[in-house]
Amino acid sequence: EFHGAHNLASVDPVWPTPRVFSQNGLQTVGYADELVLPLLVAPRDPGQPARLSARLQIGICSTICVPVEFDLALDLPARGSDAQQAMIRAALADQPVTAAQADVRRVTCSLSPISDGLRLSVEIDMPSAGGTETVLVETADPQVWVAETESTRKGQTLRAVTELVHVSGQAFALDRSGLRMTVLGAERAVDIHGCTSD
């Protein structure tokens, strides 16, 4: 949450590629030890100084996950040390590649009802990202909970199945264009936006 900021038009995080962890029999996705999260900041008036002020909530996990909240503030422009700049450049270089860069040819989704939501099946026609591939699914609606995804590959097709449930427990509409799939493989990660019905 960005609050108390001055002269900011937008702030967009640039997420480096996460890792898949197995923790207490559950799949967890995140970062180990430290995270350098670059922020793309656009001021309203580029000729004037800006101030970034935010409250962040993150999950810190070991044997259990604990939510942690903290505030940060920074006057812009600000330039860190050469070592800090190198860490930011490395984090920017560690982004997933686009669907076009990964030669994704087709992405289709099918939906079927379950007792408390929807089952989502995604088929992605693309070359392997290497090793065991995991497909992460996000929706444009933060109120929709996404279960752990089961991912399987057959030839050039990567298939992912998951369940979607609204936090209210009520029925909901799903915008396929707002789906985001991130394929995590041993050789690369791929960022895919939207799918068509099959």
VENMOLIN-V447658 format. One record per backbone hydrogen bond with DSSP energy under -0.5 kcal/mol. CO is the residue of the C=O (numbers start at 1). NH is the residue of the N-H. If there is no record, write none. Layout:
# VENMOLIN-V447658
{{CO & NH} {CO & NH}}
This chain:
# VENMOLIN-V447658
{{1 & 3} {1 & 55} {6 & 51} {7 & 44} {10 & 42} {12 & 40} {13 & 15} {14 & 38} {19 & 21} {19 & 30} {21 & 23} {21 & 28} {23 & 26} {26 & 23} {28 & 21} {30 & 19} {32 & 34} {35 & 37} {36 & 38} {38 & 14} {39 & 41} {40 & 12} {41 & 43} {42 & 9} {42 & 10} {44 & 46} {45 & 48} {50 & 76} {51 & 6} {51 & 53} {52 & 74} {53 & 3} {54 & 72} {56 & 70} {58 & 60} {58 & 68} {59 & 61} {60 & 66} {64 & 62} {66 & 60} {68 & 58} {70 & 56} {72 & 54} {74 & 52} {76 & 50} {81 & 85} {82 & 86} {83 & 87} {84 & 88} {85 & 89} {86 & 90} {87 & 91} {88 & 92} {89 & 93} {90 & 94} {91 & 94} {92 & 95} {94 & 17} {97 & 191} {98 & 102} {99 & 104} {100 & 103} {102 & 127} {103 & 105} {106 & 125} {107 & 196} {108 & 123} {109 & 198} {110 & 121} {112 & 119} {114 & 117} {117 & 114} {118 & 120} {118 & 164} {119 & 112} {119 & 121} {120 & 162} {121 & 110} {122 & 160} {123 & 108} {123 & 125} {124 & 126} {124 & 158} {125 & 105} {125 & 106} {129 & 187} {129 & 188} {130 & 186} {134 & 136} {134 & 184} {136 & 182} {138 & 180} {140 & 142} {141 & 144} {143 & 145} {143 & 167} {145 & 165} {149 & 151} {150 & 161} {152 & 159} {154 & 157} {156 & 126} {156 & 158} {157 & 154} {157 & 159} {158 & 124} {159 & 152} {160 & 122} {161 & 150} {162 & 120} {163 & 147} {164 & 118} {165 & 145} {166 & 169} {173 & 175} {174 & 176} {175 & 178} {176 & 179} {179 & 194} {180 & 138} {181 & 183} {181 & 192} {182 & 136} {182 & 184} {183 & 185} {183 & 190} {184 & 134} {188 & 185} {189 & 97} {190 & 183} {190 & 192} {191 & 99} {192 & 181} {192 & 194} {196 & 109}}
